[in-house]
Amino acid sequence: MIEFHLDGRSGVSPYLQLVQQVRQALRLGLLREGDQLPTVKDVVGRLAINPNTVLKAYRELEHEGLVAARPGVGTFVTRTLTDSSLAAHAPLRRELRRWLAKARLAGLDDESIEALFTTTFRTASQEDIA
């Protein structure tokens, strides 16, 4: 089961953070068809957020056809976002962990690592478009 977390410094609304985390888990194969999402009550208790925030996230995921609510039972995954690239994830994750270790050895903190990765990713994506 997925465990949600919120980043108050991200500038992204809490409900969108929940939606993004479910999408990522579906894309990475961490959630599969038939898996149950945490109950609204569990998420509210763990994250200390408004139940309407969780309901809004779950409704958006339902609208996208990714989950379905079963009244009195819970919310379940109805489809995943994995594709044929899933097999490549493990070796890429290992390489990324090595890169992260090098970044830490170079003295970068989490925010610096994230900034470096994000700007490099965006620049590379823009170069691929051009």
TILUM-421361 format. One record per atom (N, C-alpha, C, O): atom name; z, y, x. Coordinates in nm, 2 decimals. Example, Ala and Ser with C-alpha at 12.3 -4.5 7.8 and 13.67 -1.06 7.14 Angstrom:
residues 2
{r N {0.78 -0.57 1.32}},
{r CA {0.78 -0.45 1.23}},
{r C {0.78 -0.33 1.32}},
{r O {0.85 -0.33 1.42}},
{r N {0.71 -0.22 1.28}},
{r CA {0.71 -0.11 1.37}},
{r C {0.79 0.00 1.29}},
{r O {0.80 0.11 1.34}},
This chain:
residues 130
{r N {0.00 -0.12 0.08}},
{r CA {0.00 0.00 0.00}},
{r C {0.00 0.12 0.09}},
{r O {0.06 0.13 0.20}},
{r N {-0.07 0.23 0.04}},
{r CA {-0.08 0.35 0.12}},
{r C {0.06 0.43 0.11}},
{r O {0.12 0.43 0.01}},
{r N {0.09 0.49 0.22}},
{r CA {0.21 0.58 0.22}},
{r C {0.16 0.72 0.25}},
{r O {0.10 0.75 0.35}},
{r N {0.18 0.81 0.15}},
{r CA {0.13 0.95 0.16}},
{r C {0.22 1.03 0.25}},
{r O {0.34 1.00 0.26}},
{r N {0.16 1.13 0.31}},
{r CA {0.23 1.23 0.38}},
{r C {0.17 1.37 0.35}},
{r O {0.05 1.37 0.32}},
{r N {0.25 1.47 0.37}},
{r CA {0.19 1.61 0.34}},
{r C {0.21 1.69 0.47}},
{r O {0.31 1.68 0.54}},
{r N {0.11 1.78 0.49}},
{r CA {0.12 1.87 0.61}},
{r C {0.12 2.01 0.55}},
{r O {0.02 2.06 0.51}},
{r N {0.24 2.07 0.55}},
{r CA {0.25 2.20 0.49}},
{r C {0.18 2.31 0.56}},
{r O {0.15 2.42 0.51}},
{r N {0.14 2.28 0.69}},
{r CA {0.07 2.38 0.77}},
{r C {-0.08 2.37 0.76}},
{r O {-0.15 2.45 0.82}},
{r N {-0.13 2.27 0.69}},
{r CA {-0.28 2.25 0.69}},
{r C {-0.36 2.35 0.61}},
{r O {-0.47 2.37 0.64}},
{r N {-0.29 2.42 0.52}},
{r CA {-0.37 2.51 0.43}},
{r C {-0.44 2.44 0.32}},
{r O {-0.51 2.50 0.24}},
{r N {-0.43 2.30 0.31}},
{r CA {-0.49 2.22 0.21}},
{r C {-0.38 2.20 0.10}},
{r O {-0.27 2.16 0.13}},
{r N {-0.42 2.21 -0.03}},
{r CA {-0.32 2.19 -0.13}},
{r C {-0.27 2.05 -0.13}},
{r O {-0.35 1.96 -0.09}},
{r N {-0.15 2.03 -0.17}},
{r CA {-0.09 1.89 -0.17}},
{r C {-0.17 1.79 -0.25}},
{r O {-0.19 1.68 -0.20}},
{r N {-0.23 1.83 -0.37}},
{r CA {-0.30 1.73 -0.44}},
{r C {-0.43 1.69 -0.37}},
{r O {-0.47 1.57 -0.37}},
{r N {-0.49 1.78 -0.30}},
{r CA {-0.61 1.75 -0.22}},
{r C {-0.58 1.66 -0.10}},
{r O {-0.66 1.58 -0.06}},
{r N {-0.46 1.69 -0.04}},
{r CA {-0.42 1.60 0.07}},
{r C {-0.41 1.46 0.02}},
{r O {-0.45 1.36 0.10}},
{r N {-0.35 1.44 -0.09}},
{r CA {-0.34 1.30 -0.15}},
{r C {-0.48 1.24 -0.17}},
{r O {-0.50 1.12 -0.14}},
{r N {-0.57 1.32 -0.23}},
{r CA {-0.70 1.27 -0.26}},
{r C {-0.77 1.23 -0.13}},
{r O {-0.83 1.12 -0.12}},
{r N {-0.76 1.32 -0.03}},
{r CA {-0.83 1.29 0.10}},
{r C {-0.77 1.17 0.17}},
{r O {-0.84 1.09 0.23}},
{r N {-0.64 1.15 0.16}},
{r CA {-0.58 1.03 0.22}},
{r C {-0.62 0.90 0.15}},
{r O {-0.64 0.80 0.22}},
{r N {-0.64 0.90 0.02}},
{r CA {-0.69 0.78 -0.05}},
{r C {-0.84 0.76 -0.01}},
{r O {-0.87 0.65 0.02}},
{r N {-0.92 0.86 -0.01}},
{r CA {-1.06 0.85 0.04}},
{r C {-1.07 0.79 0.18}},
{r O {-1.15 0.70 0.20}},
{r N {-0.98 0.84 0.27}},
{r CA {-0.99 0.79 0.41}},
{r C {-0.95 0.64 0.41}},
{r O {-1.01 0.56 0.48}},
{r N {-0.84 0.61 0.34}},
{r CA {-0.80 0.47 0.33}},
{r C {-0.91 0.38 0.27}},
{r O {-0.93 0.27 0.32}},
{r N {-0.98 0.43 0.18}},
{r CA {-1.09 0.35 0.12}},
{r C {-1.21 0.34 0.22}},
{r O {-1.27 0.23 0.22}},
{r N {-1.23 0.44 0.29}},
{r CA {-1.34 0.44 0.39}},
{r C {-1.31 0.35 0.51}},
{r O {-1.40 0.29 0.56}},
{r N {-1.18 0.35 0.55}},
{r CA {-1.14 0.27 0.66}},
{r C {-1.11 0.12 0.63}},
{r O {-1.08 0.04 0.71}},
{r N {-1.12 0.09 0.50}},
{r CA {-1.09 -0.05 0.46}},
{r C {-0.94 -0.08 0.45}},
{r O {-0.90 -0.19 0.44}},
{r N {-0.86 0.03 0.45}},
{r CA {-0.71 0.01 0.44}},
{r C {-0.67 -0.01 0.29}},
{r O {-0.57 -0.07 0.27}},
{r N {-0.75 0.04 0.20}},
{r CA {-0.73 0.01 0.06}},
{r C {-0.85 -0.07 0.01}},
{r O {-0.97 -0.03 0.05}},
{r N {-0.83 -0.17 -0.07}},
{r CA {-0.94 -0.25 -0.12}},
{r C {-0.94 -0.25 -0.27}},
{r O {-0.84 -0.22 -0.33}},
{r N {-1.05 -0.30 -0.33}},
{r CA {-1.06 -0.31 -0.47}},
{r C {-0.94 -0.39 -0.52}},
{r O {-0.92 -0.50 -0.47}},
{r N {-0.88 -0.34 -0.63}},
{r CA {-0.76 -0.42 -0.68}},
{r C {-0.63 -0.38 -0.63}},
{r O {-0.53 -0.40 -0.69}},
{r N {-0.62 -0.31 -0.52}},
{r CA {-0.50 -0.26 -0.46}},
{r C {-0.44 -0.15 -0.55}},
{r O {-0.51 -0.08 -0.62}},
{r N {-0.31 -0.15 -0.56}},
{r CA {-0.24 -0.05 -0.64}},
{r C {-0.19 0.06 -0.56}},
{r O {-0.14 0.05 -0.45}},
{r N {-0.21 0.18 -0.61}},
{r CA {-0.16 0.30 -0.55}},
{r C {-0.01 0.32 -0.58}},
{r O {0.04 0.26 -0.68}},
{r N {0.07 0.39 -0.50}},
{r CA {0.21 0.41 -0.54}},
{r C {0.22 0.47 -0.67}},
{r O {0.14 0.55 -0.71}},
{r N {0.33 0.44 -0.74}},
{r CA {0.35 0.51 -0.87}},
{r C {0.38 0.66 -0.85}},
{r O {0.42 0.70 -0.74}},
{r N {0.35 0.73 -0.95}},
{r CA {0.38 0.88 -0.95}},
{r C {0.52 0.90 -0.91}},
{r O {0.56 0.98 -0.83}},
{r N {0.61 0.82 -0.97}},
{r CA {0.76 0.83 -0.95}},
{r C {0.79 0.81 -0.80}},
{r O {0.87 0.88 -0.74}},
{r N {0.73 0.71 -0.74}},
{r CA {0.75 0.68 -0.60}},
{r C {0.70 0.79 -0.51}},
{r O {0.77 0.83 -0.42}},
{r N {0.59 0.84 -0.54}},
{r CA {0.53 0.95 -0.46}},
{r C {0.62 1.08 -0.47}},
{r O {0.65 1.14 -0.37}},
{r N {0.66 1.11 -0.59}},
{r CA {0.74 1.23 -0.62}},
{r C {0.88 1.21 -0.54}},
{r O {0.92 1.30 -0.48}},
{r N {0.93 1.09 -0.55}},
{r CA {1.06 1.07 -0.48}},
{r C {1.05 1.07 -0.33}},
{r O {1.14 1.12 -0.26}},
{r N {0.94 1.02 -0.27}},
{r CA {0.92 1.02 -0.13}},
{r C {0.88 1.16 -0.07}},
{r O {0.93 1.19 0.04}},
{r N {0.80 1.23 -0.14}},
{r CA {0.75 1.36 -0.09}},
{r C {0.81 1.48 -0.15}},
{r O {0.79 1.59 -0.10}},
{r N {0.89 1.46 -0.25}},
{r CA {0.96 1.57 -0.32}},
{r C {0.86 1.68 -0.37}},
{r O {0.87 1.80 -0.34}},
{r N {0.76 1.63 -0.44}},
{r CA {0.66 1.72 -0.50}},
{r C {0.66 1.70 -0.65}},
{r O {0.72 1.61 -0.71}},
{r N {0.59 1.79 -0.72}},
{r CA {0.58 1.79 -0.86}},
{r C {0.50 1.68 -0.91}},
{r O {0.40 1.65 -0.85}},
{r N {0.55 1.60 -1.01}},
{r CA {0.47 1.49 -1.07}},
{r C {0.33 1.53 -1.11}},
{r O {0.23 1.45 -1.10}},
{r N {0.31 1.65 -1.16}},
{r CA {0.18 1.70 -1.20}},
{r C {0.08 1.70 -1.08}},
{r O {-0.04 1.69 -1.10}},
{r N {0.13 1.73 -0.96}},
{r CA {0.05 1.73 -0.84}},
{r C {-0.01 1.59 -0.81}},
{r O {-0.13 1.57 -0.78}},
{r N {0.07 1.49 -0.83}},
{r CA {0.03 1.35 -0.81}},
{r C {-0.07 1.31 -0.92}},
{r O {-0.17 1.25 -0.89}},
{r N {-0.03 1.34 -1.04}},
{r CA {-0.12 1.31 -1.15}},
{r C {-0.26 1.38 -1.14}},
{r O {-0.36 1.32 -1.17}},
{r N {-0.26 1.50 -1.09}},
{r CA {-0.39 1.57 -1.07}},
{r C {-0.47 1.50 -0.97}},
{r O {-0.59 1.48 -0.98}},
{r N {-0.41 1.45 -0.86}},
{r CA {-0.48 1.38 -0.75}},
{r C {-0.54 1.25 -0.81}},
{r O {-0.65 1.22 -0.79}},
{r N {-0.45 1.18 -0.88}},
{r CA {-0.49 1.05 -0.94}},
{r C {-0.61 1.07 -1.04}},
{r O {-0.70 0.99 -1.05}},
{r N {-0.60 1.17 -1.12}},
{r CA {-0.70 1.20 -1.22}},
{r C {-0.84 1.23 -1.15}},
{r O {-0.94 1.19 -1.19}},
{r N {-0.83 1.31 -1.04}},
{r CA {-0.95 1.34 -0.96}},
{r C {-1.01 1.21 -0.91}},
{r O {-1.13 1.19 -0.92}},
{r N {-0.93 1.12 -0.85}},
{r CA {-0.98 1.00 -0.80}},
{r C {-1.04 0.91 -0.91}},
{r O {-1.14 0.84 -0.89}},
{r N {-0.98 0.92 -1.03}},
{r CA {-1.03 0.84 -1.14}},
{r C {-1.16 0.90 -1.19}},
{r O {-1.25 0.82 -1.22}},
{r N {-1.17 1.03 -1.19}},
{r CA {-1.30 1.09 -1.23}},
{r C {-1.41 1.06 -1.13}},
{r O {-1.53 1.04 -1.17}},
{r N {-1.38 1.03 -1.00}},
{r CA {-1.48 0.99 -0.90}},
{r C {-1.51 0.85 -0.91}},
{r O {-1.60 0.80 -0.84}},
{r N {-1.44 0.77 -1.00}},
{r CA {-1.46 0.63 -1.01}},
{r C {-1.40 0.55 -0.90}},
{r O {-1.44 0.43 -0.89}},
{r N {-1.30 0.60 -0.83}},
{r CA {-1.24 0.53 -0.72}},
{r C {-1.12 0.45 -0.77}},
{r O {-1.09 0.35 -0.71}},
{r N {-1.05 0.50 -0.87}},
{r CA {-0.93 0.43 -0.92}},
{r C {-0.94 0.43 -1.07}},
{r O {-1.01 0.50 -1.13}},
{r N {-0.85 0.34 -1.13}},
{r CA {-0.84 0.34 -1.28}},
{r C {-0.69 0.32 -1.31}},
{r O {-0.62 0.24 -1.25}},
{r N {-0.65 0.40 -1.40}},
{r CA {-0.51 0.40 -1.45}},
{r C {-0.50 0.29 -1.56}},
{r O {-0.58 0.28 -1.65}},
{r N {-0.39 0.21 -1.54}},
{r CA {-0.36 0.11 -1.65}},
{r C {-0.23 0.15 -1.70}},
{r O {-0.12 0.12 -1.64}},
{r N {-0.23 0.21 -1.82}},
{r CA {-0.10 0.25 -1.88}},
{r C {0.01 0.15 -1.88}},
{r O {-0.01 0.03 -1.92}},
{r N {0.13 0.19 -1.83}},
{r CA {0.24 0.10 -1.82}},
{r C {0.24 0.01 -1.70}},
{r O {0.34 -0.06 -1.68}},
{r N {0.13 0.00 -1.63}},
{r CA {0.11 -0.09 -1.52}},
{r C {0.10 -0.02 -1.38}},
{r O {0.17 -0.05 -1.29}},
{r N {0.01 0.08 -1.38}},
{r CA {-0.01 0.16 -1.25}},
{r C {-0.15 0.20 -1.24}},
{r O {-0.23 0.19 -1.33}},
{r N {-0.18 0.25 -1.12}},
{r CA {-0.32 0.30 -1.09}},
{r C {-0.37 0.21 -0.98}},
{r O {-0.31 0.18 -0.87}},
{r N {-0.50 0.16 -1.00}},
{r CA {-0.55 0.06 -0.91}},
{r C {-0.69 0.10 -0.86}},
{r O {-0.77 0.17 -0.93}},
{r N {-0.72 0.06 -0.74}},
{r CA {-0.85 0.09 -0.68}},
{r C {-0.96 0.01 -0.75}},
{r O {-0.94 -0.11 -0.77}},
{r N {-1.07 0.08 -0.78}},
{r CA {-1.18 0.01 -0.85}},
{r C {-1.30 -0.01 -0.76}},
{r O {-1.39 -0.09 -0.79}},
{r N {-1.31 0.07 -0.65}},
{r CA {-1.41 0.05 -0.56}},
{r C {-1.38 0.12 -0.42}},
{r O {-1.29 0.20 -0.42}},
{r N {-1.44 0.07 -0.32}},
{r CA {-1.41 0.12 -0.19}},
{r C {-1.52 0.21 -0.14}},
{r O {-1.62 0.23 -0.20}},
{r N {-1.50 0.27 -0.02}},
{r CA {-1.60 0.36 0.04}},
{r C {-1.64 0.30 0.18}},
{r O {-1.71 0.37 0.25}},
{r N {-1.61 0.17 0.20}},
{r CA {-1.65 0.11 0.33}},
{r C {-1.80 0.09 0.33}},
{r O {-1.86 0.07 0.22}},
{r N {-1.85 0.08 0.45}},
{r CA {-1.99 0.05 0.46}},
{r C {-2.01 -0.05 0.58}},
{r O {-1.91 -0.10 0.64}},
{r N {-2.13 -0.06 0.63}},
{r CA {-2.16 -0.16 0.74}},
{r C {-2.10 -0.11 0.87}},
{r O {-2.09 -0.19 0.97}},
{r N {-2.06 0.02 0.88}},
{r CA {-2.00 0.07 1.00}},
{r C {-1.86 0.02 1.03}},
{r O {-1.80 0.04 1.13}},
{r N {-1.80 -0.04 0.93}},
{r CA {-1.66 -0.08 0.94}},
{r C {-1.63 -0.17 1.06}},
{r O {-1.53 -0.16 1.12}},
{r N {-1.73 -0.26 1.10}},
{r CA {-1.71 -0.34 1.21}},
{r C {-1.70 -0.27 1.34}},
{r O {-1.64 -0.31 1.44}},
{r N {-1.76 -0.15 1.35}},
{r CA {-1.75 -0.06 1.47}},
{r C {-1.62 0.01 1.48}},
{r O {-1.59 0.07 1.59}},
{r N {-1.54 0.01 1.38}},
{r CA {-1.41 0.09 1.39}},
{r C {-1.32 0.05 1.49}},
{r O {-1.26 0.13 1.57}},
{r N {-1.29 -0.08 1.51}},
{r CA {-1.19 -0.13 1.61}},
{r C {-1.22 -0.08 1.75}},
{r O {-1.13 -0.03 1.81}},
{r N {-1.34 -0.11 1.80}},
{r CA {-1.37 -0.06 1.94}},
{r C {-1.37 0.09 1.95}},
{r O {-1.32 0.14 2.05}},
{r N {-1.41 0.16 1.85}},
{r CA {-1.41 0.31 1.85}},
{r C {-1.26 0.36 1.85}},
{r O {-1.23 0.46 1.92}},
{r N {-1.18 0.29 1.77}},
{r CA {-1.04 0.33 1.77}},
{r C {-0.97 0.31 1.90}},
{r O {-0.89 0.39 1.94}},
{r N {-1.01 0.20 1.97}},
{r CA {-0.95 0.18 2.11}},
{r C {-0.99 0.29 2.20}},
{r O {-0.91 0.34 2.28}},
{r N {-1.12 0.33 2.20}},
{r CA {-1.17 0.43 2.28}},
{r C {-1.10 0.56 2.25}},
{r O {-1.06 0.64 2.34}},
{r N {-1.08 0.59 2.12}},
{r CA {-1.02 0.71 2.08}},
{r C {-0.87 0.72 2.13}},
{r O {-0.82 0.82 2.17}},
{r N {-0.80 0.60 2.12}},
{r CA {-0.66 0.60 2.17}},
{r C {-0.66 0.62 2.32}},
{r O {-0.57 0.69 2.37}},
{r N {-0.75 0.57 2.40}},
{r CA {-0.76 0.60 2.54}},
{r C {-0.78 0.75 2.56}},
{r O {-0.72 0.81 2.65}},
{r N {-0.87 0.81 2.49}},
{r CA {-0.90 0.95 2.50}},
{r C {-0.77 1.03 2.47}},
{r O {-0.74 1.13 2.54}},
{r N {-0.70 0.99 2.36}},
{r CA {-0.58 1.06 2.32}},
{r C {-0.47 1.05 2.44}},
{r O {-0.40 1.15 2.46}},
{r N {-0.46 0.93 2.50}},
{r CA {-0.37 0.92 2.61}},
{r C {-0.40 1.01 2.72}},
{r O {-0.32 1.07 2.79}},
{r N {-0.53 1.02 2.75}},
{r CA {-0.58 1.12 2.86}},
{r C {-0.55 1.26 2.82}},
{r O {-0.50 1.34 2.91}},
{r N {-0.56 1.30 2.70}},
{r CA {-0.53 1.43 2.65}},
{r C {-0.39 1.46 2.67}},
{r O {-0.35 1.57 2.71}},
{r N {-0.30 1.37 2.63}},
{r CA {-0.16 1.39 2.65}},
{r C {-0.12 1.40 2.80}},
{r O {-0.03 1.48 2.83}},
{r N {-0.18 1.31 2.88}},
{r CA {-0.15 1.32 3.03}},
{r C {-0.20 1.45 3.08}},
{r O {-0.14 1.50 3.18}},
{r N {-0.30 1.51 3.02}},
{r CA {-0.34 1.65 3.07}},
{r C {-0.25 1.76 3.02}},
{r O {-0.27 1.87 3.05}},
{r N {-0.15 1.72 2.94}},
{r CA {-0.05 1.82 2.89}},
{r C {-0.08 1.88 2.75}},
{r O {-0.01 1.97 2.71}},
{r N {-0.18 1.83 2.68}},
{r CA {-0.21 1.88 2.55}},
{r C {-0.11 1.83 2.44}},
{r O {-0.07 1.71 2.44}},
{r N {-0.06 1.92 2.36}},
{r CA {0.02 1.88 2.25}},
{r C {-0.06 1.85 2.13}},
{r O {-0.19 1.86 2.13}},
{r N {0.00 1.80 2.02}},
{r CA {-0.08 1.76 1.90}},
{r C {-0.17 1.86 1.85}},
{r O {-0.29 1.83 1.81}},
{r N {-0.12 1.99 1.84}},
{r CA {-0.21 2.09 1.78}},
{r C {-0.33 2.12 1.87}},
{r O {-0.44 2.14 1.82}},
{r N {-0.31 2.11 2.00}},
{r CA {-0.42 2.14 2.10}},
{r C {-0.52 2.02 2.09}},
{r O {-0.64 2.05 2.09}},
{r N {-0.47 1.90 2.08}},
{r CA {-0.56 1.79 2.07}},
{r C {-0.64 1.80 1.94}},
{r O {-0.76 1.78 1.94}},
{r N {-0.58 1.83 1.83}},
{r CA {-0.65 1.84 1.70}},
{r C {-0.75 1.95 1.71}},
{r O {-0.86 1.94 1.66}},
{r N {-0.71 2.07 1.77}},
{r CA {-0.81 2.18 1.78}},
{r C {-0.93 2.14 1.86}},
{r O {-1.04 2.17 1.83}},
{r N {-0.90 2.07 1.98}},
{r CA {-1.01 2.03 2.06}},
{r C {-1.10 1.93 1.99}},
{r O {-1.23 1.95 2.00}},
{r N {-1.05 1.84 1.93}},
{r CA {-1.13 1.74 1.86}},
{r C {-1.21 1.80 1.75}},
{r O {-1.33 1.78 1.73}},
{r N {-1.14 1.89 1.66}},
{r CA {-1.21 1.95 1.55}},
{r C {-1.32 2.04 1.59}},
{r O {-1.43 2.03 1.54}},
{r N {-1.30 2.12 1.69}},
{r CA {-1.41 2.21 1.73}},
{r C {-1.52 2.14 1.80}},
{r O {-1.64 2.17 1.78}},
{r N {-1.49 2.04 1.88}},
{r CA {-1.59 1.95 1.94}},
{r C {-1.67 1.88 1.83}},
{r O {-1.80 1.87 1.84}},
{r N {-1.60 1.83 1.74}},
{r CA {-1.67 1.75 1.63}},
{r C {-1.77 1.85 1.55}},
{r O {-1.88 1.81 1.53}},
{r N {-1.72 1.97 1.52}},
{r CA {-1.80 2.06 1.44}},
{r C {-1.92 2.11 1.53}},
{r O {-2.03 2.11 1.47}},
{r N {-1.90 2.13 1.65}},
{r CA {-2.01 2.18 1.74}},
{r C {-2.11 2.07 1.75}},
{r O {-2.23 2.09 1.74}},
{r N {-2.07 1.95 1.77}},
{r CA {-2.16 1.83 1.78}},
{r C {-2.24 1.81 1.65}},
{r O {-2.36 1.78 1.65}},
{r N {-2.17 1.83 1.54}},
{r CA {-2.24 1.81 1.41}},
{r C {-2.34 1.92 1.39}},
{r O {-2.45 1.89 1.34}},
{r N {-2.31 2.04 1.43}},
{r CA {-2.41 2.15 1.41}},
{r C {-2.53 2.13 1.51}},
{r O {-2.64 2.16 1.47}},
{r N {-2.50 2.08 1.63}},
{r CA {-2.61 2.05 1.72}},
{r C {-2.70 1.94 1.67}},
{r O {-2.82 1.95 1.69}},
{r N {-2.64 1.84 1.60}},
{r CA {-2.72 1.74 1.54}},
{r C {-2.81 1.79 1.43}},
{r O {-2.92 1.73 1.41}},
{r N {-2.77 1.89 1.36}},
{r CA {-2.84 1.95 1.25}},
{r C {-2.96 2.03 1.30}},
{r O {-3.07 2.03 1.25}},
{r N {-2.93 2.10 1.41}},
{r CA {-3.04 2.19 1.46}},
{r C {-3.15 2.12 1.53}},
{r O {-3.24 2.19 1.58}},
